[in-house]
């Protein structure tokens, strides 16, 4: 990557960061075994951000000479009034591909997804099958107050969308898999087994699913459900800039701004955001402000523990940055972002989690979720869902609606099992928008006496 020193030398202020940021992406989409489109794109450019006299400035360009020759100052109208001046950490981080992307030709990749469709096309319930394949390499070179940080992370992602009809019932099922690395990530997905299993299980729900009725009952949420909860109802409201109101116009506020009690969940609820997990979607070891990354315990044993912070928000809370600043592309400023956000597992097995549930619902996957602008009220419509009777998984349940307030649901959690499964996501934030790769996950989780409703009955 091009030496940034000359760009850094031009902007000698009390705090300055210069960055070259390259994101190279190749993607394909398929419908019913046919290639519908493909693209290859590289986003490559430079940015400078500096802080002086209580004002933050940012500029970017594809051509570094534009930044070197310009005498303009690019003020960001914001709320920054101080910064954490922790010494930046110099160094590098990288995820190495076990198998580089080009070991498999484009034609071979097309055949791979065609064969996936062939494996399920003869199921009577299958109406359409879509696949979305994406491989990318993100490279960064950053100088923060003289310290150089270099990062390189390749990522692979697969999304699949199934439209199924059985028993005069139709459902759309969307699943995502992915992580950082090369083609070995694709191999670990075991997509042939996954696709067939999902078609069969959703078809069974449509064929045999019955209404569970509206009641207060016990609910067991799968890793997929706990993952989306960790991200949406804990990760986002724990972003310090959101607590301060900076995200209000784009994405809403946080319930933490009005929280009176530090106790937010039961003793078994611990939520962590950890960018240092190897081969994760949100992997990095030094953030875009030169702060060393570490696991952040957002909720610890049911109590609010810390927010996600960057250099500028942390000064307002009189704490140090915990290395949560990332930018999606060269022309975006670093913002407070999640990385890999998850509920901490416990010691129980899944069977032990079910053991003393006399009556309840196990929700394995969802087809819809909603959450309000405060991240307080949330609602999930189950897809693969099953009745629990006397500690055993029973008959399929048709589209149960699970909902409640974040603070009430987290306090209703009384046990989590010993599994930890992650799912990929692209987290949106900012204006202009920034889509950042993340992971979300957790264990299977049991909640006592929560509300289940019937689909479409408000």
C-alpha positions as CSV (number, residue, x, y, z in Angstrom):
1,X,0.0,0.0,0.0
2,X,1.2,3.6,-0.7
3,X,3.2,5.3,1.9
4,X,1.0,7.8,3.8
5,X,3.8,9.7,5.4
6,X,3.7,12.7,3.1
7,X,0.0,13.0,3.7
8,X,0.5,12.7,7.4
9,X,3.3,15.4,7.4
10,X,0.9,17.9,5.8
11,X,-1.6,17.7,8.7
12,X,0.5,18.1,11.9
13,X,-2.1,18.8,14.5
14,X,-2.6,17.6,18.1
15,X,-4.6,14.7,16.8
16,X,-4.4,13.5,13.2
17,X,-5.2,10.2,11.4
18,X,-4.6,9.5,7.7
19,X,-5.9,6.3,6.1
20,X,-5.7,4.4,2.9
21,X,-8.6,2.0,2.7
22,X,-9.2,-0.6,-0.1
23,X,-12.2,-2.9,-0.3
24,X,-12.1,-5.4,-3.2
25,X,-15.4,-7.3,-3.7
26,X,-16.6,-10.1,-6.0
27,X,-20.2,-11.2,-5.9
28,X,-22.8,-13.4,-7.7
29,X,-26.5,-14.0,-7.3
30,X,-28.5,-17.1,-8.4
31,X,-32.2,-17.9,-8.8
32,X,-33.3,-21.5,-9.2
33,X,-29.8,-22.6,-10.3
34,X,-29.2,-19.9,-12.8
35,X,-26.7,-17.1,-12.5
36,X,-28.6,-13.8,-12.5
37,X,-25.8,-11.4,-12.2
38,X,-22.2,-10.8,-11.0
39,X,-20.0,-7.9,-10.1
40,X,-16.4,-7.1,-9.3
41,X,-15.6,-3.8,-7.6
42,X,-12.7,-2.1,-5.8
43,X,-13.2,0.9,-3.6
44,X,-9.8,2.5,-3.1
45,X,-9.0,5.9,-1.6
46,X,-7.5,8.1,1.1
47,X,-8.8,10.1,4.0
48,X,-7.6,12.5,6.6
49,X,-9.2,13.4,9.9
50,X,-7.8,15.8,12.4
51,X,-8.9,17.6,15.6
52,X,-7.8,21.1,16.5
53,X,-9.2,23.9,18.6
54,X,-12.2,21.8,19.7
55,X,-13.3,21.1,16.1
56,X,-13.1,17.8,14.1
57,X,-12.2,17.9,10.4
58,X,-12.5,15.2,7.7
59,X,-11.7,14.9,4.0
60,X,-11.3,12.1,1.5
61,X,-10.4,11.4,-2.1
62,X,-9.5,8.6,-4.5
63,X,-6.4,10.7,-5.3
64,X,-4.1,11.6,-2.4
65,X,-2.7,14.5,-4.4
66,X,-6.2,16.2,-4.0
67,X,-5.7,16.1,-0.2
68,X,-2.0,17.2,-0.4
69,X,-2.7,20.2,-2.7
70,X,-5.9,21.5,-1.1
71,X,-5.8,24.2,1.5
72,X,-9.5,23.8,2.4
73,X,-10.5,22.7,5.9
74,X,-13.4,20.2,6.1
75,X,-15.3,20.8,9.3
76,X,-17.6,18.1,10.7
77,X,-20.6,19.7,12.4
78,X,-20.7,17.5,15.5
79,X,-20.6,17.2,19.2
80,X,-16.9,16.5,19.7
81,X,-15.5,18.7,22.5
82,X,-12.6,16.7,23.6
83,X,-10.8,13.5,23.0
84,X,-9.0,10.6,24.7
85,X,-5.3,11.1,23.9
86,X,-4.2,7.5,24.6
87,X,-1.0,6.7,22.7
88,X,-1.9,4.9,19.5
89,X,-0.8,1.3,19.2
90,X,1.5,0.6,16.2
91,X,1.4,-2.8,14.5
92,X,-0.5,-5.0,12.1
93,X,-3.2,-7.6,12.0
94,X,-4.2,-10.1,9.3
95,X,-6.4,-13.0,8.5
96,X,-4.7,-15.5,6.2
97,X,-6.7,-17.4,3.7
98,X,-6.3,-21.2,4.1
99,X,-7.4,-21.5,0.5
100,X,-7.3,-18.3,-1.7
101,X,-10.5,-17.3,-3.5
102,X,-8.9,-17.8,-6.9
103,X,-8.3,-21.5,-6.3
104,X,-11.8,-22.0,-7.4
105,X,-12.7,-20.6,-10.8
106,X,-15.8,-18.6,-11.5
107,X,-17.2,-21.4,-13.6
108,X,-16.6,-23.8,-10.7
109,X,-18.4,-21.4,-8.3
110,X,-21.4,-21.2,-10.7
111,X,-21.5,-25.0,-10.8
112,X,-21.3,-25.2,-7.0
113,X,-24.5,-23.1,-6.6
114,X,-26.3,-24.8,-9.5
115,X,-25.7,-28.2,-7.7
116,X,-27.1,-26.8,-4.5
117,X,-30.3,-26.0,-6.3
118,X,-30.4,-29.4,-7.9
119,X,-30.3,-31.0,-4.4
120,X,-33.7,-29.4,-3.4
121,X,-35.5,-28.6,-6.7
122,X,-37.6,-31.7,-6.6
123,X,-39.1,-31.0,-3.2
124,X,-42.8,-30.3,-3.9
125,X,-42.8,-27.4,-1.5
126,X,-40.0,-25.5,-3.2
127,X,-41.1,-22.5,-5.2
128,X,-37.9,-20.6,-5.6
129,X,-34.3,-20.8,-4.2
130,X,-32.0,-17.8,-4.3
131,X,-28.3,-17.7,-3.3
132,X,-26.1,-14.7,-2.8
133,X,-22.3,-15.2,-2.8
134,X,-19.8,-12.5,-1.8
135,X,-16.1,-12.6,-1.3
136,X,-14.1,-9.5,-0.3
137,X,-10.7,-8.4,0.9
138,X,-10.4,-5.3,3.1
139,X,-7.0,-3.6,3.5
140,X,-6.2,-0.6,5.6
141,X,-3.0,1.4,6.3
142,X,-3.5,4.1,8.9
143,X,-1.2,6.6,10.6
144,X,-2.4,8.0,13.9
145,X,-0.2,10.6,15.5
146,X,2.8,9.0,14.0
147,X,2.0,5.3,14.7
148,X,1.3,3.1,11.7
149,X,-1.4,0.4,11.7
150,X,-1.8,-2.1,8.8
151,X,-4.8,-4.5,8.5
152,X,-5.9,-7.1,6.0
153,X,-9.1,-9.2,6.3
154,X,-10.6,-11.4,3.6
155,X,-14.2,-12.4,4.1
156,X,-16.7,-14.9,2.5
157,X,-20.4,-14.7,2.8
158,X,-23.4,-16.8,1.5
159,X,-27.0,-15.9,1.9
160,X,-29.9,-18.1,0.8
161,X,-33.6,-17.3,0.4
162,X,-36.1,-20.1,0.2
163,X,-39.8,-19.6,-0.9
164,X,-41.8,-22.6,0.2
165,X,-45.4,-23.6,-0.1
166,X,-47.1,-26.5,1.6
167,X,-50.6,-27.1,2.9
168,X,-51.8,-23.9,1.3
169,X,-49.3,-22.0,3.4
170,X,-46.3,-20.0,2.1
171,X,-43.2,-18.9,3.9
172,X,-40.0,-17.1,3.0
173,X,-36.9,-18.3,4.8
174,X,-33.6,-16.4,4.7
175,X,-30.4,-17.7,6.2
176,X,-26.8,-16.3,6.3
177,X,-23.4,-17.9,6.8
178,X,-19.9,-16.4,6.6
179,X,-16.7,-15.4,8.3
180,X,-13.2,-14.2,7.6
181,X,-10.7,-16.3,5.6
182,X,-10.7,-17.9,2.2
183,X,-12.5,-20.8,0.5
184,X,-12.2,-22.9,3.6
185,X,-15.0,-20.8,5.1
186,X,-17.2,-22.0,2.2
187,X,-16.2,-25.6,2.9
188,X,-17.0,-25.4,6.6
189,X,-20.6,-24.2,5.8
190,X,-21.6,-27.7,4.6
191,X,-24.2,-26.0,2.4
192,X,-25.5,-29.2,0.8
193,X,-26.7,-30.4,4.2
194,X,-27.9,-27.0,5.4
195,X,-30.1,-26.3,2.3
196,X,-31.7,-29.7,2.4
197,X,-32.3,-29.5,6.2
198,X,-33.9,-26.1,6.0
199,X,-36.2,-27.1,3.2
200,X,-37.3,-30.2,5.1
201,X,-37.8,-28.4,8.4
202,X,-39.7,-25.4,7.1
203,X,-41.9,-27.7,4.9
204,X,-42.8,-29.7,8.1
205,X,-43.8,-26.5,9.9
206,X,-46.0,-25.5,7.0
207,X,-47.5,-29.0,6.7
208,X,-48.1,-29.7,10.4
209,X,-47.7,-26.4,12.3
210,X,-50.4,-25.5,14.7
211,X,-51.2,-22.4,16.6
212,X,-49.8,-22.2,20.1
213,X,-52.4,-19.7,21.1
214,X,-51.8,-16.4,23.0
215,X,-50.4,-16.9,26.4
216,X,-47.6,-16.2,28.9
217,X,-45.3,-19.1,28.8
218,X,-41.6,-20.3,28.8
219,X,-39.6,-19.7,25.6
220,X,-36.3,-21.2,24.5
221,X,-34.5,-19.1,21.9
222,X,-31.9,-20.6,19.6
223,X,-28.4,-19.2,18.9
224,X,-29.9,-17.3,15.9
225,X,-32.5,-15.5,18.0
226,X,-30.1,-14.7,20.8
227,X,-27.7,-13.3,18.1
228,X,-30.1,-10.9,16.7
229,X,-31.1,-9.8,20.2
230,X,-27.5,-9.3,21.2
231,X,-26.9,-7.1,18.2
232,X,-30.2,-5.1,18.0
233,X,-31.3,-4.7,21.6
234,X,-27.9,-4.6,23.3
235,X,-25.2,-3.7,20.8
236,X,-26.8,-0.7,19.2
237,X,-28.2,1.0,22.4
238,X,-24.7,0.5,24.0
239,X,-23.0,2.7,21.3
240,X,-22.0,5.7,23.3
241,X,-22.7,8.2,20.4
242,X,-26.2,6.8,20.3
243,X,-26.6,7.3,24.0
244,X,-25.5,10.9,23.5
245,X,-28.0,11.4,20.7
246,X,-25.7,11.7,17.7
247,X,-27.6,8.9,15.9
248,X,-31.0,10.3,16.6
249,X,-31.9,11.5,13.1
250,X,-30.5,8.4,11.3
251,X,-31.3,5.5,13.6
252,X,-32.9,6.7,16.9
253,X,-31.9,6.9,20.5
254,X,-31.0,4.4,23.3
255,X,-33.1,3.3,26.2
256,X,-29.9,3.7,28.3
257,X,-30.2,7.4,28.2
258,X,-33.3,7.1,30.5
259,X,-32.4,4.0,32.4
260,X,-32.8,4.5,36.2
261,X,-31.5,1.1,37.3
262,X,-28.1,-0.4,36.5
263,X,-29.7,-3.8,36.7
264,X,-30.8,-4.6,33.2
265,X,-31.0,-8.4,33.1
266,X,-30.8,-11.5,35.3
267,X,-27.5,-12.8,36.8
268,X,-27.0,-15.2,33.8
269,X,-27.0,-12.4,31.2
270,X,-23.6,-11.2,30.0
271,X,-23.2,-9.6,26.6
272,X,-19.8,-9.2,25.1
273,X,-18.5,-7.4,22.0
274,X,-15.2,-8.9,21.0
275,X,-13.3,-7.9,17.7
276,X,-10.4,-10.2,18.5
277,X,-12.1,-13.5,17.8
278,X,-10.1,-15.3,15.1
279,X,-11.8,-15.7,11.7
280,X,-14.8,-13.7,12.8
281,X,-16.7,-11.4,10.5
282,X,-15.9,-8.3,12.7
283,X,-12.2,-9.1,13.3
284,X,-9.6,-6.5,14.0
285,X,-7.0,-6.0,16.7
286,X,-6.5,-2.2,16.4
287,X,-9.3,0.2,15.6
288,X,-9.3,3.0,13.0
289,X,-8.2,5.5,15.7
290,X,-5.2,3.5,16.6
291,X,-6.6,2.1,19.9
292,X,-5.9,-1.5,20.8
293,X,-9.0,-3.7,20.5
294,X,-10.3,-5.8,23.4
295,X,-13.4,-7.7,24.5
296,X,-16.0,-5.2,25.8
297,X,-18.4,-6.5,28.5
298,X,-21.5,-4.4,27.7
299,X,-23.6,-6.3,30.3
300,X,-21.9,-8.2,33.0
301,X,-24.0,-10.5,35.3
302,X,-27.1,-8.6,34.4
303,X,-25.7,-5.1,35.0
304,X,-24.7,-2.4,32.6
305,X,-20.9,-2.5,32.6
306,X,-19.6,-0.3,29.7
307,X,-20.6,1.3,26.4
308,X,-18.9,1.0,23.1
309,X,-16.6,4.1,22.9
310,X,-14.3,5.9,20.5
311,X,-11.8,8.7,21.4
312,X,-14.4,11.4,21.2
313,X,-17.3,9.9,23.0
314,X,-15.1,8.5,25.8
315,X,-14.0,12.0,26.9
316,X,-17.7,12.9,27.6
317,X,-18.0,9.9,29.9
318,X,-14.6,10.5,31.5
319,X,-13.3,7.0,30.4
320,X,-10.8,5.7,27.9
321,X,-11.7,4.6,24.4
322,X,-12.2,0.8,24.2
323,X,-11.2,0.6,20.6
324,X,-14.6,0.6,18.9
325,X,-14.0,3.0,16.0
326,X,-14.3,1.7,12.4
327,X,-15.0,3.1,9.0
328,X,-16.6,1.1,6.1
329,X,-14.8,2.8,3.3
330,X,-12.1,5.4,2.6
331,X,-14.7,8.2,2.2
332,X,-16.4,7.5,5.6
333,X,-15.3,8.8,9.0
334,X,-14.7,6.2,11.7
335,X,-17.8,5.8,13.9
336,X,-18.5,3.7,17.0
337,X,-19.3,0.3,15.7
338,X,-20.0,-3.2,16.9
339,X,-17.7,-6.1,15.9
340,X,-18.8,-9.6,17.2
341,X,-21.6,-9.2,19.7
342,X,-22.9,-12.1,21.7
343,X,-24.5,-13.5,24.8
344,X,-21.9,-15.4,26.9
345,X,-22.6,-19.1,27.1
346,X,-23.2,-21.0,30.4
347,X,-22.6,-24.6,31.5
348,X,-25.9,-26.3,30.8
349,X,-26.5,-28.6,27.8
350,X,-29.4,-27.9,25.5
351,X,-31.3,-30.9,27.0
352,X,-30.8,-29.6,30.5
353,X,-32.2,-26.2,29.3
354,X,-35.4,-28.0,28.2
355,X,-35.6,-30.4,31.2
356,X,-37.8,-28.4,33.5
357,X,-39.9,-26.6,30.9
358,X,-43.4,-28.1,31.4
359,X,-44.9,-26.1,28.6
360,X,-43.4,-23.7,26.2
361,X,-42.1,-22.9,22.7
362,X,-38.6,-23.4,21.1
363,X,-38.0,-20.8,18.4
364,X,-35.1,-22.0,16.2
365,X,-35.3,-19.4,13.4
366,X,-37.2,-16.3,12.6
367,X,-38.7,-14.9,9.4
368,X,-39.3,-11.3,10.7
369,X,-38.0,-9.0,13.4
370,X,-38.9,-5.5,14.5
371,X,-37.5,-3.1,17.1
372,X,-38.3,0.5,17.9
373,X,-36.0,3.6,17.7
374,X,-35.2,3.4,21.4
375,X,-34.2,-0.3,21.0
376,X,-36.7,-1.1,23.8
377,X,-39.8,-2.7,22.3
378,X,-38.9,-5.7,20.1
379,X,-40.9,-8.4,18.2
380,X,-39.9,-11.6,16.4
381,X,-42.0,-13.9,14.3
382,X,-40.8,-17.5,14.5
383,X,-40.3,-19.7,11.5
384,X,-38.9,-23.0,12.6
385,X,-40.7,-23.2,15.9
386,X,-41.7,-26.2,18.1
387,X,-43.8,-26.9,21.1
388,X,-42.0,-27.9,24.3
389,X,-43.9,-30.5,26.4
390,X,-42.5,-31.9,29.7
391,X,-39.0,-31.1,28.7
392,X,-39.1,-32.5,25.2
393,X,-39.3,-30.9,21.7
394,X,-42.8,-31.6,20.3
395,X,-44.9,-30.7,17.3
396,X,-44.2,-27.7,15.0
397,X,-45.8,-24.4,15.9
398,X,-47.0,-22.1,13.2
399,X,-45.4,-18.6,13.2
400,X,-45.4,-17.7,17.0
401,X,-45.0,-14.0,17.7
402,X,-42.5,-13.3,20.6
403,X,-42.4,-9.8,21.9
404,X,-41.7,-7.6,24.8
405,X,-39.5,-4.8,26.2
406,X,-35.7,-5.3,26.2
407,X,-35.3,-4.7,29.9
408,X,-38.2,-7.1,30.8
409,X,-37.0,-9.9,28.4
410,X,-33.4,-9.7,29.7
411,X,-34.6,-10.1,33.3
412,X,-36.8,-13.1,32.2
413,X,-33.7,-15.1,31.1
414,X,-33.0,-17.7,33.8
415,X,-30.6,-20.0,31.9
416,X,-28.3,-20.3,28.9
417,X,-26.6,-23.4,27.5
418,X,-23.0,-24.1,26.7
419,X,-23.1,-23.6,22.9
420,X,-21.9,-20.5,21.0
421,X,-22.9,-20.1,17.4
422,X,-22.3,-16.9,15.3
423,X,-24.1,-15.6,12.2
424,X,-22.8,-12.9,9.8
425,X,-24.4,-9.5,9.4
426,X,-23.9,-6.1,7.7
427,X,-24.6,-3.5,10.3
428,X,-25.8,-0.1,9.0
429,X,-25.2,3.2,10.7
430,X,-24.3,6.8,10.0
431,X,-25.2,9.5,7.4
432,X,-24.0,8.8,4.8
433,X,-24.7,5.2,5.6
434,X,-21.9,2.8,6.4
435,X,-22.4,-1.0,6.2
436,X,-19.9,-2.8,8.4
437,X,-19.3,-6.6,8.6
438,X,-20.1,-8.1,12.0
439,X,-20.9,-11.3,13.7
440,X,-23.9,-11.8,16.0
441,X,-24.5,-14.9,18.2
442,X,-24.9,-16.6,21.5
443,X,-26.0,-19.8,23.2
444,X,-29.5,-21.2,23.3
445,X,-31.4,-19.2,26.0
446,X,-34.4,-19.9,28.2
447,X,-36.9,-17.2,29.3
448,X,-39.6,-17.7,31.8
449,X,-43.1,-16.3,31.6
450,X,-43.0,-14.2,28.5
451,X,-45.6,-13.3,26.0
452,X,-46.4,-15.3,22.9
453,X,-49.1,-14.1,20.4
454,X,-50.7,-15.5,17.2
455,X,-49.5,-14.2,13.9
456,X,-51.6,-11.3,12.5
457,X,-53.6,-10.9,15.8
458,X,-52.6,-7.6,17.4
